[in-house]
Amino acid sequence: MELWITGVASPRGTARVAADVEAAGWDGLLVVDSQNLSGDPYIALAMAATSTTRLGLGTGVTNCVTRHAAATACSIVSVDRISGGRAVLGIGRGDSALAHLGRAPAKPKVFERYLRQLQTYLRGEAVAFEDIDIPVETAPPLAGLALAEAPPASRIEWITGRGNKVPVEAAASGPTVIALAARQADRVMFALGADEERIAWGIDVARKARTDAGLDPDDIRFGAYLNCACSPDIDVARGLVKGGLTTFARFSVMHGKASGPVSEQDRAVLHQLHDSYDMRAHTRGDSAQAGTLTPDFIDRFAVVGTPDQCVDRLRRLAELGLDKIAITGALRGVSETGAAASRVLLEREVLPAVR
């Protein structure tokens, strides 16, 4: 099982961070794509490629709204070429990136069409002009210019026939998005928390969706975004993850209704989280929404505790069929000393043991 770590997209700082992450033994680094909160992810990943030699590099995650699929494909393949084939493209329907544009996440049908086009571009194939949804009020059809010659369709010419396709990993939490991700992506990355019943449910939904679509249910990979903190003091570990956990847990109650298998107790926490969420305090451990998470909820939805306890949880998740975990540790609004100590335990004791 691959273990990746998430971080911000800092055009200058990511190169140094990536070198440290590689030296510590992580398999890869994912950077966020949220234009109002961080730098450009593709610039950051390109800089990270120059300071590393084996580290996987990807977005965690971009979205299907703020860039056209052709632009996204062009950017991630550029990173892939610079890094010598180490790039992956993590993508979702959008959260903070769209919230800071006054928009909610993209509709599932839009997301599925985008994934289909994105994969077409990444294979070096052509997307028909009529399938591109640029409003005519923004840019009218090219035919109106009456050119002597023009492209017959949309293709990224310089990608064609060069190297392996960049893998696409779709973030998913509800059954509709899990199903479409299973049909269109190379790996489904669950945002369901660390609860084994929920992960098993997500895998079942994905495999059924592929079977129903006439696709091989075994020809898809599974991973998960998890919040994780190590400490001999369980209360310290819980406090470190709760800011980031609010973000991921909210995906399971995005529209006010909890998705997936969940107890009545956890359902109540999710609904309170939904009603309390303040996007201005996104990811903060000292936010109002962080205060809605109970100890029991954190213990089920995150991986917290001593190194041995964390190793045990991660191994059990691997046994379910996950081959990649993207770990988010302590974020904003928590003790920097505690966050640093947790990171040391993860790197010295958890990473080697899980492998």
Secondary structure, 3 states (H helix, E strand, C coil): CEEEEEECCCCCHHHHHHHHHHHHCCCEEEECCCCCCCCCHHHHHHHHHHCCCCCEEEECCEECCCCCHHHHHHHHHHHHHHHCCCEEEEEECCCHHHHCCCCCCCCHHHHHHHHHHHHHHHCCCCECHHHCCCCCCCCCCHHHHCCCCCCCCECCCCCCCCCCCCCEEEEECCHHHHHHHHHHCCEEEECCCCCHHHHHHHHHHHHHHHHHCCCCCCCCEEEEEEEEEECCCHHHHHHHHHHHHHHHHHHHHCCCCCCCCCCHHHHHHHHHHHHHCCHHHCCCCCCCCHHHCCHHHHHHHCEEECHHHHHHHHHHHHHHCCCEEEEECCCCCCCHHHHHHHHHHHHHHHHHHHC
